[in-house]
Structure formats: C-alpha cells, structure tokens
Amino acid sequence: MSLESGVAAPGIATRALTAGLGLAARLPFAWVQALGGGLGWLSAVAPNEHRAVARRNIELCFPELSAQERRALERASLVESGRTLTETVAIWLGPPSRARLVVEVEGEAALRDALATGRGAVICSPHLGSWEMAGLYLGSRYPMTSMYRPPRQQAFEHIVRRARERTGAQLVPTDAGGIRALYQGLKQGRLIGILPDQDPRDPDGAFAPFFGIQANTMTLVSRLAAKTRVPVFFTFAERLPRGRGFRLRIIPAPAGIDSPDLNTSAAALNHGVEQCVRIAPAQYQWSYKRFRTRPKGEPRVY
C-alpha cells in the first residue's frame, strides 16, 4: 500500500494508462481542445445515447426555443462536452501551472472576504464549463476540502486523487465520514467544494424545480448552510472562444439556500445552478440524465 492518500499503489495497467494519457496531456492546450471538439462533433452527428439524452433534456428545459434552435444548442453542447473530456485529461496530468489558463475572474473578492472571517464557505461547482479547471484554480489558492465519488473505472482512482490533491486540496468520500470532514473543514475556515447538480438517487433527496422540471436534488448543501450559516457560492470556469483560456465566475447563492425547509433550500440550490447554466448554456453537461428519478406516479423521462 502507498502511504499517499491511503490509496493502493498503481498497478501496471494504471501506470500504462497514465503514461498514455500523459502523452496527450503534453499537447498544447489549444490542440487538446481541438481534439475534444472533434470527438464531440462525432457524438453530435452519430446516433448515440449521449445525443438522445441531451436532446431530451434540452427539449424539456428550453420549450421557448424553436426546434432549429434546440438542435443547434444540442450540437454545440456535445462539442463542448468533448472539449471538457480532453481538457480534463490535460488538467489531471498536466502541471498545476495550468491554473494560469484562468485569465479572468469575476466575484472572487466576495469569496475572499468570506473566508477572511475564518468561518469557511461552501462553493458549488455545477457540471458546466471546466469544473476541473475551477477546482484547480481554487485549490491552488485556498485551503479546500472537496467531496469525492470514486470513478467507476478503478484504474482512474489513483490518477484522479493525485490530480485533485496535488495543490493541497483534501478529498473526502461521499459517506458519513466525509460529511463529518466537511463540517470539520468549515470549523477550520476551509473552502468546501461540492458538485451540486447530480441526481442523488437516495431517500435523502428533495424534489425541486430545475428549468421548471421537478428534479431530485441533493440536500447536503442545504443542511450545511442551515446548520453553519456560512456563505454559499456557485462557480464555474467558462471556456473562452478560440482557445483564449477560461473565465472563472464566482456568484453568491440565491436567498433561501440556508433555509431549514429542505424544499425551499433545494429550490434555491437548483435556481443557483440554473443561473450559472443560463450564462453559458452550451457548456452544460446536457447528456447527463438529470431527471432520471421522478416523483411518485410520474412517467419516466428517458
């Protein structure tokens, strides 16, 4: 066993995978984005499940758009998802200095002021733009604890943990021990990072509107905010055109996110995600089955 992070040392397959991905990560970042865009374009033109899910989600969330406008958003989102995929590899295996690709930051002063009080803060990073770049930037500047769900492919476990912890950020699992670590991190004045827009698929979720559609929503952010009263922010690294880097946006959470009423706070959480998505809708991960879990009695969406 490796002492680092308490994870098993990588085997031959993992080392080979890391080496192969590392070659790709050494490409100029503009090439990485171009490669990803090409992969995304292929998924946009060939029938596949990702395209079908993106189409369904966009139909549900943007009924005001014409059919032509929805198809254009669908294609653009799949191209951007391809870029996210290859960028993630380049960020995981490239140098931490790639945080310099964040060339614009909006709203950081409010986050910095909140952390200066010593009470900590919660930051929610939706699956929008490059969430790995957002984590790299923030983790390199602030003491940070992030919740972590191990990847399905075990070979990626060592790669992901090493990449996300190399700036000093702490990863904790999505279990009771991890939740205790989040509360402890807030007591220490740390920044707590959470991905807020996944279907929790457990009894602790609360249904709340997301783009007008009831979505099963995590309650962890709500409980943290209600119990600690620390400030909550949303963030995402928006991909700039023509390979110019990223614009990191940090946005205060909507009112009500710290409400003890879980329906109210879950609605505020989804509203915060929606606010971010509307800034750069093509860069959202529309191929994720966000509405998989339905309220009792409702038909399946997918």
NUROVEX-666298 format. One record per residue (C-alpha): residue number from 1; residue in three letters; x, y, z. Coordinates in Angstrom, 3 decimals. Each point is the difference from the previous one (the first is absolute). Layout:
(atom NUM, "ALA", (X, Y, Z))
...
This chain:
(atom 1, "MET", (0.000, 0.000, 0.000))
(atom 2, "SER", (1.076, 3.546, -0.699))
(atom 3, "LEU", (-0.065, 2.414, 2.930))
(atom 4, "GLU", (-1.104, 2.794, -2.318))
(atom 5, "SER", (-3.746, 0.674, 0.549))
(atom 6, "GLY", (-0.425, -3.549, 1.294))
(atom 7, "VAL", (-0.539, -1.371, -3.511))
(atom 8, "ALA", (1.526, -3.099, -1.495))
(atom 9, "ALA", (3.091, 0.543, -2.083))
(atom 10, "PRO", (-0.790, -0.002, -3.742))
(atom 11, "GLY", (0.388, -3.288, -1.833))
(atom 12, "ILE", (1.486, -0.633, -3.438))
(atom 13, "ALA", (-3.274, 0.728, -1.820))
(atom 14, "THR", (-0.456, 3.288, 1.824))
(atom 15, "ARG", (3.599, 1.036, -0.656))
(atom 16, "ALA", (-0.418, -0.796, -3.696))
(atom 17, "LEU", (-3.256, 1.947, -0.130))
(atom 18, "THR", (1.614, 2.931, 1.791))
(atom 19, "ALA", (2.913, -0.011, -2.440))
(atom 20, "GLY", (-2.304, -0.034, -3.017))
(atom 21, "LEU", (-2.193, 2.767, 1.316))
(atom 22, "GLY", (3.098, 1.912, 1.054))
(atom 23, "LEU", (1.162, 0.160, -3.624))
(atom 24, "ALA", (-3.310, 1.582, -0.958))
(atom 25, "ALA", (0.228, 2.380, 2.948))
(atom 26, "ARG", (3.300, 1.380, -1.320))
(atom 27, "LEU", (-1.659, 1.310, -3.149))
(atom 28, "PRO", (-0.528, 3.761, -0.244))
(atom 29, "PHE", (-3.284, 0.767, 1.720))
(atom 30, "ALA", (-1.534, 1.402, -3.184))
(atom 31, "TRP", (0.666, -3.373, -1.664))
(atom 32, "VAL", (-1.583, -1.792, 2.961))
(atom 33, "GLN", (-3.129, 2.119, -0.419))
(atom 34, "ALA", (-0.047, -0.551, -3.762))
(atom 35, "LEU", (0.272, -3.764, 0.475))
(atom 36, "GLY", (-2.831, 0.045, 2.488))
(atom 37, "GLY", (-2.121, 2.136, -2.265))
(atom 38, "GLY", (0.471, -2.540, -2.777))
(atom 39, "LEU", (-1.055, -2.849, 2.269))
(atom 40, "GLY", (-3.020, 1.994, 1.091))
(atom 41, "TRP", (-0.939, 0.725, -3.607))
(atom 42, "LEU", (-0.006, -3.730, -0.723))
(atom 43, "SER", (-2.382, -0.610, 2.898))
(atom 44, "ALA", (-2.226, 2.781, -1.329))
(atom 45, "VAL", (-0.373, -1.494, -3.489))
(atom 46, "ALA", (-0.134, -3.741, 0.792))
(atom 47, "PRO", (-3.018, -1.494, 1.802))
(atom 48, "ASN", (0.947, -0.865, 3.594))
(atom 49, "GLU", (-1.381, 0.155, 3.523))
(atom 50, "HIS", (1.820, 3.226, 0.927))
(atom 51, "ARG", (-1.608, 1.799, -2.910))
(atom 52, "ALA", (-3.426, -1.436, 0.807))
(atom 53, "VAL", (0.219, 1.087, 3.654))
(atom 54, "ALA", (1.263, 3.484, -0.898))
(atom 55, "ARG", (-2.844, 0.392, -2.482))
(atom 56, "ARG", (-2.600, -1.044, 2.577))
(atom 57, "ASN", (1.390, 2.287, 2.712))
(atom 58, "ILE", (0.152, 3.006, -2.294))
(atom 59, "GLU", (-3.555, -0.616, -1.202))
(atom 60, "LEU", (-1.177, -0.029, 3.622))
(atom 61, "CYS", (2.023, 2.978, 1.221))
(atom 62, "PHE", (-0.314, 2.357, -2.982))
(atom 63, "PRO", (-3.569, -0.327, -1.320))
(atom 64, "GLU", (0.146, 3.647, -1.046))
(atom 65, "LEU", (2.651, -0.757, -2.659))
(atom 66, "SER", (-0.881, -1.055, -3.505))
(atom 67, "ALA", (0.836, -3.532, -1.117))
(atom 68, "GLN", (2.895, 1.398, -2.047))
(atom 69, "GLU", (1.367, 1.935, 2.980))
(atom 70, "ARG", (-0.224, -3.057, 2.239))
(atom 71, "ARG", (1.901, -2.124, -2.535))
(atom 72, "ALA", (2.703, 2.662, -0.240))
(atom 73, "LEU", (0.331, 0.039, 3.811))
(atom 74, "GLU", (0.110, -3.806, 0.041))
(atom 75, "ARG", (2.860, -0.108, -2.523))
(atom 76, "ALA", (1.922, 2.771, 1.719))
(atom 77, "SER", (-0.366, -1.654, 3.407))
(atom 78, "LEU", (1.338, -3.332, -1.257))
(atom 79, "VAL", (2.996, 1.722, -1.597))
(atom 80, "GLU", (0.663, 1.796, 3.305))
(atom 81, "SER", (-0.356, -3.284, 1.917))
(atom 82, "GLY", (2.704, -1.489, -2.223))
(atom 83, "ARG", (2.263, 2.897, 0.893))
(atom 84, "THR", (-0.750, -0.518, 3.678))
(atom 85, "LEU", (1.077, -3.637, -0.311))
(atom 86, "THR", (3.404, 0.655, -1.555))
(atom 87, "GLU", (0.608, 3.095, 2.140))
(atom 88, "THR", (-0.582, -2.082, 3.115))
(atom 89, "VAL", (2.793, -2.387, -0.997))
(atom 90, "ALA", (2.324, 2.921, -0.712))
(atom 91, "ILE", (-0.814, 1.609, 3.352))
(atom 92, "TRP", (0.341, -3.217, 1.993))
(atom 93, "LEU", (3.371, -0.905, -1.470))
(atom 94, "GLY", (1.361, 3.404, -0.942))
(atom 95, "PRO", (1.869, 2.344, 2.348))
(atom 96, "PRO", (-1.912, 1.915, 2.710))
(atom 97, "SER", (1.157, 3.165, -1.781))
(atom 98, "ARG", (-2.830, -0.627, -2.455))
(atom 99, "ALA", (-2.126, 1.913, 2.496))
(atom 100, "ARG", (1.471, 3.029, -1.798))
(atom 101, "LEU", (-2.378, -0.802, -2.851))
(atom 102, "VAL", (-2.597, 1.751, 2.167))
(atom 103, "VAL", (0.546, 3.440, -1.505))
(atom 104, "GLU", (-3.049, 1.749, 1.468))
(atom 105, "VAL", (-1.643, -0.322, 3.411))
(atom 106, "GLU", (-3.302, 1.568, 1.016))
(atom 107, "GLY", (-1.256, 0.120, 3.571))
(atom 108, "GLU", (3.072, -1.289, 1.832))
(atom 109, "ALA", (0.126, 2.956, 2.387))
(atom 110, "ALA", (-3.257, -1.072, 1.683))
(atom 111, "LEU", (1.322, -3.550, 0.465))
(atom 112, "ARG", (3.304, 1.276, 1.348))
(atom 113, "ASP", (-1.788, 2.292, 2.474))
(atom 114, "ALA", (-2.202, -2.870, 1.170))
(atom 115, "LEU", (2.994, -2.248, 0.653))
(atom 116, "ALA", (1.824, 2.823, 1.788))
(atom 117, "THR", (-2.562, -0.235, 2.821))
(atom 118, "GLY", (1.373, -3.461, 0.837))
(atom 119, "ARG", (-3.415, -1.665, -0.212))
(atom 120, "GLY", (0.568, -1.753, -3.312))
(atom 121, "ALA", (-2.286, -0.047, -3.030))
(atom 122, "VAL", (-1.740, -2.480, -2.275))
(atom 123, "ILE", (0.562, 0.173, -3.738))
(atom 124, "CYS", (-2.200, -1.898, -2.446))
(atom 125, "SER", (1.480, -0.860, -3.374))
(atom 126, "PRO", (-2.600, -1.288, -2.502))
(atom 127, "HIS", (0.907, -2.172, -2.983))
(atom 128, "LEU", (0.473, 3.104, -2.105))
(atom 129, "GLY", (3.042, 1.103, -1.967))
(atom 130, "SER", (3.139, -1.538, 1.512))
(atom 131, "TRP", (-0.732, -0.935, 3.611))
(atom 132, "GLU", (3.478, -1.538, 0.250))
(atom 133, "MET", (1.537, 3.359, -0.898))
(atom 134, "ALA", (-2.190, 1.716, 2.602))
(atom 135, "GLY", (1.201, -2.487, 2.609))
(atom 136, "LEU", (3.629, 0.383, -1.028))
(atom 137, "TYR", (-0.172, 3.786, 0.238))
(atom 138, "LEU", (-1.781, 0.136, 3.355))
(atom 139, "GLY", (1.972, -2.883, 1.531))
(atom 140, "SER", (3.266, 1.740, -0.842))
(atom 141, "ARG", (-1.086, 3.171, 1.826))
(atom 142, "TYR", (-2.061, -1.044, 3.000))
(atom 143, "PRO", (-0.010, -2.844, 2.550))
(atom 144, "MET", (-2.669, -2.208, -1.525))
(atom 145, "THR", (-1.875, -3.194, 0.827))
(atom 146, "SER", (-2.035, -1.623, -2.768))
(atom 147, "MET", (-2.425, -2.889, -0.071))
(atom 148, "TYR", (1.118, -2.772, -2.272))
(atom 149, "ARG", (-1.805, -2.927, -1.615))
(atom 150, "PRO", (2.501, -2.613, -1.245))
(atom 151, "PRO", (-0.179, -0.593, -3.765))
(atom 152, "ARG", (-1.653, -3.167, -1.277))
(atom 153, "GLN", (3.232, -0.974, -1.761))
(atom 154, "GLN", (2.321, -0.886, 2.876))
(atom 155, "ALA", (3.056, 0.654, -2.158))
(atom 156, "PHE", (-0.816, 3.722, 0.162))
(atom 157, "GLU", (-0.142, 0.105, 3.813))
(atom 158, "HIS", (3.697, 0.719, 0.535))
(atom 159, "ILE", (0.113, 2.460, -2.905))
(atom 160, "VAL", (-2.974, 2.025, 1.198))
(atom 161, "ARG", (1.025, 0.161, 3.649))
(atom 162, "ARG", (3.559, 0.994, -0.781))
(atom 163, "ALA", (-1.177, 2.683, -2.430))
(atom 164, "ARG", (-2.523, 1.563, 2.339))
(atom 165, "GLU", (2.154, -0.157, 3.136))
(atom 166, "ARG", (3.276, 1.245, -1.463))
(atom 167, "THR", (-0.767, 3.646, 0.862))
(atom 168, "GLY", (-0.657, -0.953, 3.628))
(atom 169, "ALA", (-3.752, -0.452, -0.339))
(atom 170, "GLN", (-1.517, -2.725, 2.175))
(atom 171, "LEU", (-2.367, -2.569, -1.540))
(atom 172, "VAL", (-2.592, -1.700, 2.169))
(atom 173, "PRO", (-2.417, -2.799, -0.955))
(atom 174, "THR", (-3.729, 0.356, -0.478))
(atom 175, "ASP", (-0.873, -1.763, 3.249))
(atom 176, "ALA", (-0.634, 0.852, 3.643))
(atom 177, "GLY", (3.714, 0.372, 0.685))
(atom 178, "GLY", (0.358, 2.368, -2.931))
(atom 179, "ILE", (-2.878, 2.146, 1.235))
(atom 180, "ARG", (1.596, 0.242, 3.444))
(atom 181, "ALA", (3.216, 1.104, -1.718))
(atom 182, "LEU", (-1.914, 2.783, -1.768))
(atom 183, "TYR", (-1.302, 1.376, 3.294))
(atom 184, "GLN", (3.492, -0.247, 1.464))
(atom 185, "GLY", (1.403, 1.828, -3.015))
(atom 186, "LEU", (-2.455, 2.853, 0.490))
(atom 187, "LYS", (1.058, 0.264, 3.666))
(atom 188, "GLN", (3.557, 0.367, -1.269))
(atom 189, "GLY", (-1.026, 2.794, -2.384))
(atom 190, "ARG", (0.448, -2.106, -3.135))
(atom 191, "LEU", (-1.796, 0.251, -3.320))
(atom 192, "ILE", (-2.378, -2.933, -0.534))
(atom 193, "GLY", (-0.464, -1.100, -3.630))
(atom 194, "ILE", (-3.107, -1.913, -1.114))
(atom 195, "LEU", (-1.439, -0.999, -3.391))
(atom 196, "PRO", (-3.663, 0.999, 0.506))
(atom 197, "ASP", (-1.825, -1.193, -3.119))
(atom 198, "GLN", (0.015, -3.786, 0.105))
(atom 199, "ASP", (-3.030, -2.197, 0.620))
(atom 200, "PRO", (0.767, -1.334, 3.510))
(atom 201, "ARG", (-2.240, -3.026, -0.611))
(atom 202, "ASP", (-0.463, -0.553, 3.722))
(atom 203, "PRO", (-2.775, 0.644, 2.534))
(atom 204, "ASP", (1.677, 3.205, 1.188))
(atom 205, "GLY", (-0.687, 1.846, -3.250))
(atom 206, "ALA", (-2.684, 2.677, -0.310))
(atom 207, "PHE", (-1.924, 0.803, -3.165))
(atom 208, "ALA", (0.367, 3.603, -1.141))
(atom 209, "PRO", (-0.411, 1.771, -3.358))
(atom 210, "PHE", (2.938, 0.206, -2.394))
(atom 211, "PHE", (-0.907, 1.882, -3.162))
(atom 212, "GLY", (-3.607, -0.546, 1.068))
(atom 213, "ILE", (0.363, -3.804, 0.205))
(atom 214, "GLN", (-0.102, -1.805, 3.349))
(atom 215, "ALA", (3.481, -1.410, 0.634))
(atom 216, "ASN", (1.212, -2.202, 2.836))
(atom 217, "THR", (2.439, 2.301, 1.797))
(atom 218, "MET", (2.734, -0.538, 2.578))
(atom 219, "THR", (-0.663, 1.427, 3.455))
(atom 220, "LEU", (3.597, 0.015, 1.280))
(atom 221, "VAL", (0.645, 3.623, -0.972))
(atom 222, "SER", (-3.311, 0.987, 1.599))
(atom 223, "ARG", (0.853, -1.755, 3.258))
(atom 224, "LEU", (3.517, 1.444, 0.133))
(atom 225, "ALA", (-1.251, 3.526, -0.624))
(atom 226, "ALA", (-2.918, -0.258, 2.447))
(atom 227, "LYS", (2.131, -1.410, 2.818))
(atom 228, "THR", (3.140, 2.140, -0.373))
(atom 229, "ARG", (-1.377, 3.163, -1.651))
(atom 230, "VAL", (3.183, 0.319, -2.024))
(atom 231, "PRO", (-0.269, 1.766, -3.369))
(atom 232, "VAL", (-0.644, -2.095, -3.109))
(atom 233, "PHE", (1.278, 0.812, -3.486))
(atom 234, "PHE", (-0.286, -1.505, -3.466))
(atom 235, "THR", (2.923, -0.158, -2.391))
(atom 236, "PHE", (0.885, -1.184, -3.474))
(atom 237, "ALA", (2.897, 0.406, -2.414))
(atom 238, "GLU", (-1.534, 1.251, -3.236))
(atom 239, "ARG", (1.920, -1.018, -3.112))
(atom 240, "LEU", (0.961, 3.063, -2.031))
(atom 241, "PRO", (-0.107, -0.108, -3.808))
(atom 242, "ARG", (2.992, -0.745, -2.227))
(atom 243, "GLY", (2.035, -1.630, 2.759))
(atom 244, "ARG", (0.421, 3.227, 1.995))
(atom 245, "GLY", (-0.299, -1.791, 3.354))
(atom 246, "PHE", (-2.728, 0.155, 2.617))
(atom 247, "ARG", (-2.080, 2.546, 1.839))
(atom 248, "LEU", (-0.663, -1.104, 3.582))
(atom 249, "ARG", (-3.298, 1.283, 1.348))
(atom 250, "ILE", (-0.762, -0.003, 3.722))
(atom 251, "ILE", (-3.622, 0.832, 0.783))
(atom 252, "PRO", (-1.712, 0.305, 3.413))
(atom 253, "ALA", (-2.725, -2.603, 0.536))
(atom 254, "PRO", (-3.648, 1.058, -0.247))
(atom 255, "ALA", (-1.889, 0.905, 3.157))
(atom 256, "GLY", (-1.567, -2.956, 1.764))
(atom 257, "ILE", (2.824, -2.461, -0.493))
(atom 258, "ASP", (0.522, -0.098, 3.772))
(atom 259, "SER", (-3.698, -0.503, 0.769))
(atom 260, "PRO", (-0.735, -2.844, 2.435))
(atom 261, "ASP", (-2.884, -0.910, -2.301))
(atom 262, "LEU", (1.615, -2.422, -2.436))
(atom 263, "ASN", (-2.459, 0.713, -2.805))
(atom 264, "THR", (0.853, 3.713, 0.177))
(atom 265, "SER", (3.756, -0.525, 0.195))
(atom 266, "ALA", (0.020, -2.648, -2.747))
(atom 267, "ALA", (-1.915, 2.386, -2.270))
(atom 268, "ALA", (2.592, 2.710, 0.725))
(atom 269, "LEU", (2.816, -2.440, -0.785))
(atom 270, "ASN", (-1.501, -0.912, -3.367))
(atom 271, "HIS", (-0.686, 3.661, -0.723))
(atom 272, "GLY", (3.682, 0.741, 0.605))
(atom 273, "VAL", (1.041, -2.743, -2.415))
(atom 274, "GLU", (-2.511, 1.256, -2.566))
(atom 275, "GLN", (1.344, 3.553, 0.288))
(atom 276, "CYS", (3.468, -1.284, -0.848))
(atom 277, "VAL", (-1.204, -2.177, -2.888))
(atom 278, "ARG", (-1.888, 2.863, -1.622))
(atom 279, "ILE", (3.278, 1.931, -0.266))
(atom 280, "ALA", (1.606, -2.709, -2.159))
(atom 281, "PRO", (-2.724, -2.558, -0.897))
(atom 282, "ALA", (2.061, -1.783, -2.672))
(atom 283, "GLN", (2.664, -0.859, 2.589))
(atom 284, "TYR", (-2.354, -1.907, 2.305))
(atom 285, "GLN", (0.088, -3.800, 0.129))
(atom 286, "TRP", (-3.424, -0.534, -1.564))
(atom 287, "SER", (0.845, -3.639, -0.727))
(atom 288, "TYR", (-0.396, -0.848, 3.705))
(atom 289, "LYS", (-3.323, -1.583, 1.018))
(atom 290, "ARG", (-0.870, 2.748, 2.468))
(atom 291, "PHE", (-3.699, -0.934, 0.100))
(atom 292, "ARG", (0.440, -3.771, 0.325))
(atom 293, "THR", (-1.712, -0.212, 3.408))
(atom 294, "ARG", (-3.623, 1.120, -0.171))
(atom 295, "PRO", (-2.537, 0.923, 2.658))
(atom 296, "LYS", (-2.284, -2.873, 0.877))
(atom 297, "GLY", (-2.542, -0.591, -2.739))
(atom 298, "GLU", (1.818, 1.973, -2.706))
(atom 299, "PRO", (1.071, -1.790, -3.218))
(atom 300, "ARG", (3.643, -0.541, -0.919))
(atom 301, "VAL", (1.744, 2.799, -1.862))
(atom 302, "TYR", (2.617, -2.098, -1.826))
